[in-house]
Amino acid sequence: MSQAAVTPTATPALFSFPPQAKVGRVVAKKKIYERGSVGSKLRDKFVAQVEQITWAYKLAPETINLPARGSVVEIQIFDIALKTAELDEDILRAIDRVIPLPIIFQLHHEQRTCMVATFKRPSEADASKWVIDGYFAGNWLSVDSPREPMPVALDLQGLYGQLLRWLLPNQARPDESLHEQLVRLDRLRSLYSDCAKLDARLHKEKQFNRKVVLNAQLREVQNEIAELSA
């Protein structure tokens, strides 16, 4: 996965999904092109980066005996065999857009596996449309690595939240909801980007008075990062 697209988690994890939930059905890339109105540029990325997409597991009331709740009526697990170690985030977005259900992706390349997902939910303005946030990825692990049992949950919505939280780079604060945690992490992403830009400008700046201003701005951003990371 492109490092520009995701932030690796500090907790490596792969999960063992129950055999009764296994689907194992290949998803034709052509179907995604057609249903997602994929343009030629993105189609070229699919061809260059993706070997095969497989609908691996369906986590649903009838397969894992957990009730549906809220918007989470099923969770899909998709395997993506890659031709390269890099995967453009737009490819995942294209798949997420054509399938109106939460998806956990397992990327596979050269005997290694990596879990990737975004917090996906129906739009409050239009329930027929889904909101897709930024993607988070676990570390690349050997395919032979021990797999964790699925997190304990009372329903599919709770399970989805637990799976996502395993991928997040910062632990939840006490009593912090998943939505609140994701808003905080989104702000951190923006601040890290601001920090890098300010640092680059600071190194190029020649005028002393401008350096003082940039240093002050950089400290403010670094202080906010420290506060939100705590």
Buried (B, 14 or more C-beta within 10 A) or exposed (E): BBEEBBBBBEBBBBBEBEEEBBBEEEBEBEEBBEEBEBEEEBBEBBEEBBEBBBBBBBBBEEBBEBEEBEBBBBBBBBBBEBEEBBBBBBBBBBBBBBBBBBBBBBBBBEEBBBBBBBBBBBEEEEEEEBEBBBBBBBBBBEEEBEEEEBBEBEBBBBBBBBBBBBBBBBEBEEEEEBEEBBEBBEEBEEBEEBBEEBEEBBEEBEEEEEBEEBEEBBEEBBEBBEEBEE
